[in-house]
Amino acid sequence: MNPIYLRRRCRLLLGKTPPAGNGSDTPSGPVTAVELAAIQAQAEALGYLLSDAVLTRLAAWPRPSVTLVGRQLLKVLREMTGAHRQYRPLYPDFPKQVQDLSDAQRYLDAITHYVTLRRMPGDGSDRPPLFHGREPQIIELGEAAECEAIFTQLAASATSLSETDRIDLAWYVKQYRADIFRLMPAKIPFKETLALVCSHLIRHVPGSATDAFLHDRLDTATDVLRVAVALADGDVSLALPTRFASLARARRKQLLALVERHPNAAQDMPRWKERWKRLGEVLHPGEYADRFPATAAAFAQLRSGRPPATFNSAIEALLAAGQAEDAAQRLASRPGEFARRLDHLLRTAANPQSVLQGFARVIEQVPTPLLLQLHTHATHRDAPTALRSFYPKGDVAKVFAMADARAPLPDGSAAALGDLCQATLLKRFATLAPLGDCYLDPALRDHVVPLAQRAASRSLRTLARGSSLPLPDADFVRMFLWWKNGRGRADVDLSAAMFGADFEFIDALTYYRLQSYGGYHSGDIVDAPQGAAEFIDLDLERLRGRGVRFVVMVLNSFTGQPYCDLPECFAGWMARHDANSGEPFEPRTVMDRVDLASNMMISLPLALDLHAGRIRWMDVALREQPRLNNVANNLSGVSLMLRSLMTRPQPDLHTLFTLHAQARGRIVDDAQAARTVFGVHGGITPFDTDRIRAEFLV
């Protein structure tokens, strides 16, 4: 059984010949229907069901092998849903126990806990059983080829990978060793992914095949820098500095030889001057000046403080002098940078038409993800939103927003740019394999194209930031948080901030306000040596009736530790029909679960839009505040992030798939008659992130 395959595709890899059982505590012999039913029942309690094909395959296996796979399966499912931990909130009989308490008693209980760390005893009442849960997800029987294709699709991704993606990518290289070249895509378009793959090959598959791969795939000196950063477990986006450890002599010569192959290294290095200087401190290029003279000279020039003028500094100088047309001519040598600066050029150039014509001559060289973003930008440019939002590159999902004070583009420029981008995308997609008749689900408009997953948190369902899903048919949403102390006491707080239709703050459910506006908080726990849990129940109908439109889930590290310093911290939400039935945590009601592992202390995983009946995936972080970390001190930031996410135009999957269907197929209205289905519940779905990045953003 492959846990990665189960987690990413909800499939089990079970061969006709079973693996050897552990043989220690399981009697030999054929497996019985009772034993299969026991595994099925435990999976069902976690919100999953084994398909008939899986049960048939297991029925042909001996008991020890089935027992082993069953244990592995249930372990992974528990970890996926969060059921691998014990949940004991401050008030064990939450929410009824909180509902029945007076404000005075809640205050006294809080003081008692803060002084003694004692949890409140239960009220002794029996909880009615849970008779509902989400629609179970079917675990199908998989194939080895599909399991192996996960690596190929990850490596072929045209956009950045999440931390989970990067871990899975490393597993395949480490597991397959030299056989990994069989799964390698013909092209690895994203430079950060290329660096990761190369670093894993150097570590786990040393030899001539890896050397040939490095020589063939690393096109610039910056590519080599990224590989060195990856070997040091640093930030391959180069947004953050990396601390390089001393390198073995063989590794130093290997990296220097790779840099020596690129004649433009001296011009390339100033783009990342400080990163190169730190790397040079461990490479010692002067020791090998005779063998790698060009590289040694490039490093010497970098350290001299007199590096050549950078490309970007030259562009900035031209723009400052009002020479936008000259800047556009220089930018033609770097089409990606041209695309990013095009709005500025068009609104400042004396002759914007010539700028657009210059861009048209190099647009074929602009990567598809960037071109798709530019198309969306042009489509909405003449009707801008009040806010501009920025997601800086890096491993933390930060977002910045500011008032949009840009001057409008010249008349017709935005439309012309949009048409140019669309025509280029259609021409590019037309070279791919035909799709035949295509059906497109209109609901795909609510799903954002997965363009930047670098800082995406690991979650039960993989969604691009800004995507939304319909709220399930439930009366209550229960948010949950679980964490455990690291080196010292850790107090992480779960809060729910409520806003009106115009994003005005209404109220909050948090550790200092356990009951408000039809919601209840399970109580503030301030120490978690064995793990701790907090819950918030939201009565959706009562909140709507009181004018609440948006509810943002907010997580604060009150004691100041970043989440990455905690051994485990995760959160999520459940859909419940009866708040007092079942246990506070019921895995089969879990709709989403997200790991908190960033180097930040304030996280906004999601927001509920109660008027639209949808949940929107935020997955962003706020910076540390100088005061105590609680929701009240961060309300302006929470409101700004909410407004930004709800109003920011982003490329959606319906637009992307429509372009593909127009370029290499025909759009039909009947899903049953279509050869290719793009949908939310079937065919190619928003959750097929690996496939979308590898096959539809090329």
ZAMARGU-4260 file (C-alpha; in steps of 0.2 Angstrom, whole numbers, plus 5000, padded with zeros to 4 digits):
<rodrens>
0) 5000/5000/5000 | 5007/5017/4995 | 5001/5031/5007 | 5005/5044/4995 | 4994/5036/4982
5) 4980/5035/4994 | 4981/5053/5000 | 4983/5060/4983 | 4971/5049/4972 | 4961/5040/4985
10) 4966/5023/4978 | 4975/5008/4985 | 4989/4999/4976 | 4986/4981/4979 | 4994/4968/4969
15) 4987/4951/4964 | 5001/4943/4974 | 5000/4950/4992 | 5014/4956/5002 | 5021/4946/5017
20) 5011/4948/5033 | 5019/4952/5049 | 5016/4934/5055 | 5018/4939/5074 | 5000/4941/5080
25) 4989/4936/5066 | 4984/4918/5063 | 4987/4911/5046 | 4973/4906/5034 | 4960/4914/5023
30) 4953/4931/5027 | 4934/4930/5032 | 4920/4941/5028 | 4919/4946/5046 | 4937/4953/5046
35) 4934/4962/5030 | 4918/4970/5037 | 4928/4976/5052 | 4940/4985/5041 | 4926/4992/5031
40) 4917/4998/5047 | 4932/5007/5054 | 4935/5015/5037 | 4917/5021/5036 | 4918/5029/5053
45) 4932/5039/5046 | 4922/5045/5031 | 4928/5032/5018 | 4922/5016/5010 | 4932/5002/5001
50) 4926/4999/4984 | 4920/4982/4978 | 4936/4979/4968 | 4946/4983/4984 | 4936/4971/4994
55) 4937/4957/4981 | 4956/4959/4980 | 4958/4958/4998 | 4946/4943/5000 | 4959/4933/4989
60) 4973/4937/5001 | 4978/4927/5017 | 4973/4934/5033 | 4990/4941/5039 | 4992/4951/5023
65) 4975/4959/5025 | 4978/4963/5043 | 4994/4972/5038 | 4986/4982/5024 | 4971/4986/5035
70) 4982/4993/5049 | 4991/5004/5037 | 4976/5010/5028 | 4967/5015/5044 | 4983/5023/5051
75) 4984/5034/5035 | 4965/5038/5036 | 4966/5043/5054 | 4980/5055/5050 | 4972/5062/5035
80) 4956/5067/5045 | 4964/5071/5062 | 4957/5056/5071 | 4974/5050/5076 | 4974/5062/5091
85) 4963/5063/5107 | 4951/5078/5108 | 4947/5084/5125 | 4942/5102/5126 | 4941/5113/5141
90) 4923/5108/5143 | 4922/5090/5139 | 4903/5090/5135 | 4904/5104/5123 | 4894/5113/5117
95) 4879/5109/5129 | 4891/5112/5144 | 4895/5129/5138 | 4877/5133/5133 | 4871/5129/5151
100) 4884/5140/5160 | 4882/5158/5166 | 4894/5171/5161 | 4900/5172/5179 | 4903/5153/5180
105) 4913/5153/5163 | 4923/5167/5171 | 4927/5158/5186 | 4931/5142/5176 | 4943/5152/5166
110) 4952/5159/5181 | 4954/5142/5188 | 4961/5135/5172 | 4974/5149/5170 | 4980/5147/5188
115) 4980/5128/5189 | 4979/5122/5171 | 4965/5110/5177 | 4952/5105/5164 | 4933/5106/5168
120) 4925/5090/5172 | 4910/5084/5161 | 4892/5086/5167 | 4889/5068/5167 | 4876/5068/5153
125) 4875/5055/5139 | 4878/5061/5122 | 4866/5055/5109 | 4874/5045/5095 | 4879/5053/5078
130) 4867/5048/5064 | 4874/5059/5051 | 4891/5062/5042 | 4897/5068/5025 | 4895/5057/5010
135) 4909/5044/5011 | 4923/5044/4999 | 4926/5028/4989 | 4943/5021/4990 | 4946/5013/4973
140) 4958/4999/4967 | 4973/5008/4958 | 4987/5003/4946 | 5005/5005/4947 | 5006/5016/4931
145) 4994/5029/4939 | 5004/5028/4955 | 5020/5032/4946 | 5012/5045/4936 | 5011/5056/4952
150) 5030/5059/4951 | 5029/5063/4932 | 5015/5075/4935 | 5024/5084/4950 | 5040/5086/4940
155) 5031/5092/4925 | 5021/5105/4934 | 5022/5122/4926 | 5019/5131/4943 | 5027/5130/4960
160) 5024/5115/4972 | 5018/5115/4990 | 5028/5108/5004 | 5018/5091/5003 | 5022/5090/4984
165) 5040/5093/4988 | 5041/5079/5001 | 5032/5067/4989 | 5044/5071/4975 | 5058/5067/4986
170) 5051/5051/4991 | 5049/5045/4973 | 5068/5049/4970 | 5074/5041/4986 | 5063/5025/4983
175) 5066/5022/4964 | 5084/5027/4964 | 5091/5025/4946 | 5074/5019/4940 | 5067/5037/4943
180) 5074/5042/4925 | 5061/5031/4918 | 5047/5042/4926 | 5056/5058/4922 | 5046/5070/4910
185) 5054/5076/4894 | 5054/5094/4902 | 5054/5101/4919 | 5047/5119/4915 | 5048/5126/4933
190) 5065/5131/4939 | 5062/5128/4957 | 5056/5110/4954 | 5071/5107/4943 | 5082/5112/4957
195) 5073/5100/4969 | 5074/5085/4957 | 5093/5088/4954 | 5097/5090/4972 | 5088/5073/4976
200) 5097/5065/4961 | 5114/5071/4968 | 5110/5064/4985 | 5102/5047/4980 | 5107/5043/4963
205) 5125/5049/4961 | 5134/5043/4945 | 5135/5046/4926 | 5116/5047/4923 | 5114/5061/4936
210) 5129/5070/4929 | 5122/5069/4912 | 5105/5075/4918 | 5113/5090/4927 | 5123/5095/4911
215) 5107/5093/4900 | 5094/5102/4911 | 5103/5116/4920 | 5103/5131/4908 | 5110/5145/4918
220) 5121/5149/4933 | 5105/5153/4943 | 5099/5136/4940 | 5115/5130/4948 | 5113/5142/4963
225) 5095/5134/4966 | 5102/5117/4966 | 5115/5122/4979 | 5101/5130/4989 | 5091/5114/4988
230) 5106/5104/4994 | 5107/5115/5009 | 5088/5113/5012 | 5085/5132/5008 | 5072/5142/4999
235) 5074/5137/4981 | 5063/5152/4976 | 5078/5162/4982 | 5066/5174/4991 | 5075/5170/5008
240) 5093/5169/5012 | 5101/5151/5014 | 5114/5146/5027 | 5126/5135/5018 | 5136/5122/5028
245) 5153/5117/5023 | 5154/5106/5007 | 5164/5091/5003 | 5178/5094/4991 | 5170/5083/4978
250) 5153/5093/4979 | 5162/5109/4978 | 5171/5104/4962 | 5154/5097/4955 | 5145/5114/4958
255) 5160/5124/4951 | 5160/5114/4936 | 5142/5117/4933 | 5144/5135/4934 | 5159/5135/4923
260) 5148/5128/4909 | 5138/5144/4908 | 5148/5159/4899 | 5136/5172/4906 | 5138/5168/4924
265) 5146/5185/4928 | 5131/5194/4921 | 5119/5181/4929 | 5126/5182/4947 | 5122/5200/4951
270) 5104/5196/4950 | 5106/5186/4966 | 5122/5195/4973 | 5120/5190/4991 | 5115/5172/4988
275) 5130/5170/4977 | 5142/5178/4990 | 5136/5166/5003 | 5138/5151/4992 | 5155/5157/4987
280) 5160/5157/5005 | 5158/5138/5005 | 5164/5134/4987 | 5181/5143/4989 | 5182/5146/4970
285) 5199/5154/4971 | 5206/5137/4976 | 5201/5130/4959 | 5205/5146/4948 | 5216/5136/4936
290) 5202/5123/4933 | 5187/5135/4933 | 5194/5152/4928 | 5178/5160/4922 | 5169/5155/4938
295) 5183/5161/4949 | 5183/5178/4940 | 5165/5180/4941 | 5165/5177/4960 | 5180/5189/4962
300) 5170/5203/4952 | 5155/5200/4963 | 5166/5202/4979 | 5175/5217/4973 | 5159/5228/4975
305) 5160/5233/4957 | 5148/5221/4948 | 5141/5226/4931 | 5125/5236/4931 | 5110/5224/4932
310) 5097/5222/4919 | 5083/5228/4931 | 5093/5243/4937 | 5095/5248/4918 | 5076/5246/4916
315) 5072/5256/4931 | 5083/5270/4925 | 5074/5271/4908 | 5057/5271/4917 | 5063/5285/4929
320) 5069/5295/4914 | 5052/5293/4905 | 5059/5282/4891 | 5045/5268/4892 | 5048/5264/4874
325) 5066/5261/4876 | 5063/5251/4891 | 5051/5240/4881 | 5064/5237/4868 | 5077/5231/4882
330) 5063/5220/4890 | 5061/5211/4874 | 5076/5200/4879 | 5066/5194/4894 | 5048/5191/4889
335) 5043/5186/4907 | 5049/5202/4914 | 5041/5211/4900 | 5024/5204/4904 | 5026/5208/4922
340) 5030/5226/4918 | 5018/5228/4904 | 5004/5238/4913 | 5017/5251/4919 | 5024/5252/4902
345) 5007/5255/4894 | 5001/5268/4906 | 5017/5278/4905 | 5022/5276/4887 | 5019/5290/4874
350) 5015/5277/4861 | 5007/5263/4870 | 5003/5254/4853 | 5022/5252/4850 | 5024/5244/4867
355) 5010/5232/4864 | 5017/5228/4846 | 5034/5225/4854 | 5026/5213/4867 | 5017/5204/4853
360) 5033/5199/4845 | 5039/5190/4860 | 5023/5184/4868 | 5026/5166/4862 | 5040/5165/4874
365) 5030/5170/4890 | 5026/5155/4900 | 5007/5149/4900 | 5004/5152/4919 | 5010/5170/4917
370) 5001/5173/4901 | 4985/5167/4909 | 4987/5179/4924 | 4990/5193/4911 | 4974/5188/4902
375) 4964/5189/4918 | 4972/5206/4922 | 4968/5213/4905 | 4950/5207/4906 | 4947/5216/4923
380) 4959/5231/4921 | 4946/5244/4915 | 4935/5240/4930 | 4948/5239/4944 | 4944/5234/4962
385) 4947/5245/4976 | 4961/5235/4982 | 4977/5228/4974 | 4983/5212/4982 | 5001/5204/4981
390) 5007/5187/4986 | 5026/5188/4989 | 5036/5174/4983 | 5042/5162/4997 | 5037/5148/5008
395) 5025/5158/5019 | 5007/5162/5012 | 5008/5180/5015 | 4997/5193/5006 | 4998/5212/5005
400) 4984/5223/5000 | 4984/5242/4996 | 4972/5254/4988 | 4973/5253/4969 | 4979/5270/4964
405) 4985/5266/4946 | 4981/5277/4932 | 4969/5269/4919 | 4976/5261/4903 | 4974/5271/4887
410) 4958/5267/4878 | 4957/5250/4870 | 4974/5244/4877 | 4967/5232/4890 | 4955/5225/4877
415) 4969/5223/4864 | 4980/5215/4877 | 4967/5203/4882 | 4963/5198/4864 | 4982/5195/4861
420) 4984/5184/4876 | 4969/5174/4872 | 4974/5171/4854 | 4991/5166/4859 | 4984/5154/4872
425) 4973/5146/4859 | 4987/5144/4847 | 4998/5136/4860 | 4984/5124/4866 | 4980/5119/4848
430) 4996/5110/4847 | 4991/5098/4861 | 4982/5082/4859 | 4964/5083/4854 | 4950/5083/4867
435) 4935/5079/4857 | 4918/5084/4863 | 4920/5094/4879 | 4908/5097/4893 | 4912/5111/4905
440) 4903/5113/4922 | 4899/5131/4926 | 4903/5128/4944 | 4922/5128/4939 | 4921/5147/4939
445) 4922/5146/4958 | 4938/5137/4957 | 4955/5146/4955 | 4969/5139/4943 | 4983/5132/4954
450) 4996/5144/4949 | 5006/5147/4965 | 5006/5132/4977 | 5023/5135/4985 | 5016/5141/5002
455) 5000/5130/5001 | 4997/5121/5017 | 4994/5102/5018 | 4976/5099/5018 | 4963/5085/5016
460) 4957/5092/5000 | 4969/5102/4989 | 4962/5118/4983 | 4970/5134/4976 | 4969/5149/4987
465) 4953/5159/4983 | 4943/5144/4977 | 4926/5141/4985 | 4915/5126/4988 | 4896/5125/4993
470) 4893/5123/5011 | 4885/5106/5014 | 4867/5104/5020 | 4870/5106/5038 | 4864/5117/5052
475) 4881/5119/5061 | 4899/5121/5056 | 4911/5116/5069 | 4929/5123/5068 | 4942/5113/5077
480) 4960/5115/5082 | 4973/5103/5089 | 4991/5107/5095 | 5005/5101/5106 | 5018/5110/5116
485) 5035/5111/5108 | 5051/5115/5119 | 5040/5126/5130 | 5022/5130/5134 | 5012/5133/5118
490) 4995/5142/5118 | 4987/5142/5101 | 4970/5151/5101 | 4955/5147/5089 | 4944/5161/5085
495) 4930/5166/5073 | 4929/5184/5067 | 4912/5189/5060 | 4909/5203/5047 | 4894/5210/5038
500) 4891/5212/5019 | 4902/5227/5018 | 4916/5218/5027 | 4913/5228/5043 | 4917/5219/5059
505) 4902/5213/5070 | 4909/5202/5083 | 4921/5187/5087 | 4920/5171/5096 | 4937/5168/5105
510) 4945/5164/5121 | 4939/5179/5129 | 4921/5178/5122 | 4914/5160/5122 | 4896/5164/5117
515) 4890/5176/5104 | 4878/5178/5089 | 4873/5160/5089 | 4890/5153/5091 | 4900/5144/5106
520) 4918/5142/5110 | 4924/5127/5119 | 4935/5136/5131 | 4953/5143/5131 | 4967/5130/5135
525) 4984/5138/5138 | 4995/5123/5139 | 4996/5107/5129 | 5010/5095/5135 | 4999/5080/5129
530) 4990/5089/5116 | 4975/5101/5117 | 4959/5105/5107 | 4948/5119/5105 | 4931/5120/5095
535) 4919/5133/5089 | 4901/5129/5084 | 4892/5141/5072 | 4873/5141/5071 | 4872/5146/5052
540) 4854/5151/5052 | 4855/5162/5068 | 4871/5170/5061 | 4862/5174/5045 | 4847/5181/5054
545) 4858/5193/5064 | 4866/5201/5049 | 4883/5191/5048 | 4888/5187/5031 | 4907/5182/5033
550) 4915/5171/5046 | 4934/5170/5046 | 4943/5156/5055 | 4958/5164/5064 | 4972/5155/5073
555) 4984/5164/5084 | 5000/5158/5093 | 4997/5168/5109 | 5013/5163/5116 | 5023/5168/5101
560) 5030/5152/5094 | 5029/5150/5075 | 5019/5135/5070 | 5034/5127/5062 | 5042/5125/5080
565) 5027/5115/5086 | 5028/5096/5084 | 5011/5095/5077 | 4997/5108/5075 | 4982/5107/5063
570) 4964/5113/5061 | 4949/5111/5051 | 4930/5111/5051 | 4915/5099/5052 | 4897/5099/5046
575) 4885/5095/5059 | 4866/5093/5060 | 4864/5092/5078 | 4878/5100/5088 | 4876/5089/5104
580) 4875/5072/5095 | 4891/5062/5094 | 4908/5066/5101 | 4915/5084/5099 | 4926/5077/5086
585) 4919/5065/5074 | 4930/5061/5059 | 4916/5056/5047 | 4910/5074/5048 | 4927/5082/5044
590) 4925/5092/5028 | 4943/5099/5028 | 4959/5098/5038 | 4974/5108/5036 | 4992/5107/5044
595) 4999/5123/5052 | 5018/5122/5049 | 5023/5139/5042 | 5035/5151/5050 | 5021/5163/5056
600) 5010/5165/5071 | 4993/5170/5064 | 4984/5160/5051 | 4968/5162/5041 | 4963/5145/5034
605) 4946/5149/5027 | 4931/5160/5027 | 4912/5156/5027 | 4901/5166/5015 | 4884/5163/5023
610) 4874/5173/5011 | 4881/5164/4996 | 4881/5147/5006 | 4900/5144/5001 | 4916/5142/5010
615) 4931/5150/5003 | 4949/5144/5005 | 4960/5158/5011 | 4976/5149/5017 | 4985/5165/5021
620) 4996/5171/5036 | 4998/5188/5045 | 5014/5195/5052 | 5017/5195/5070 | 5010/5209/5080
625) 5019/5219/5093 | 5005/5216/5105 | 4998/5200/5112 | 4992/5189/5098 | 4973/5188/5098
630) 4960/5191/5086 | 4955/5209/5092 | 4973/5215/5089 | 4972/5209/5071 | 4955/5213/5066
635) 4961/5226/5053 | 4972/5214/5045 | 4959/5200/5045 | 4946/5212/5037 | 4959/5217/5024
640) 4963/5200/5019 | 4945/5195/5018 | 4941/5210/5007 | 4956/5207/4996 | 4952/5188/4994
645) 4934/5191/4990 | 4937/5205/4977 | 4953/5200/4969 | 4951/5194/4951 | 4960/5177/4948
650) 4961/5165/4933 | 4948/5152/4936 | 4947/5134/4929 | 4932/5137/4919 | 4941/5150/4908
655) 4957/5139/4907 | 4947/5123/4902 | 4936/5134/4890 | 4952/5139/4881 | 4958/5121/4879
660) 4941/5115/4873 | 4940/5129/4860 | 4958/5126/4854 | 4957/5107/4853 | 4940/5101/4854
665) 4921/5106/4854 | 4911/5112/4868 | 4894/5102/4871 | 4880/5105/4883 | 4878/5086/4888
670) 4891/5078/4900 | 4885/5061/4895 | 4889/5064/4876 | 4906/5072/4880 | 4923/5063/4878
675) 4931/5075/4890 | 4922/5081/4905 | 4928/5096/4915 | 4918/5096/4931 | 4917/5098/4950
680) 4911/5081/4954 | 4917/5070/4939 | 4930/5070/4925 | 4944/5082/4927 | 4940/5091/4943
685) 4948/5105/4953 | 4956/5092/4965 | 4966/5085/4951 | 4979/5098/4954 | 4994/5087/4948
690) 4986/5084/4931 | 4981/5102/4929 | 4998/5109/4932 | 5007/5096/4921 | 4995/5095/4907
695) 4984/5111/4906 | 4997/5125/4910 | 5010/5119/4897
</rodrens>
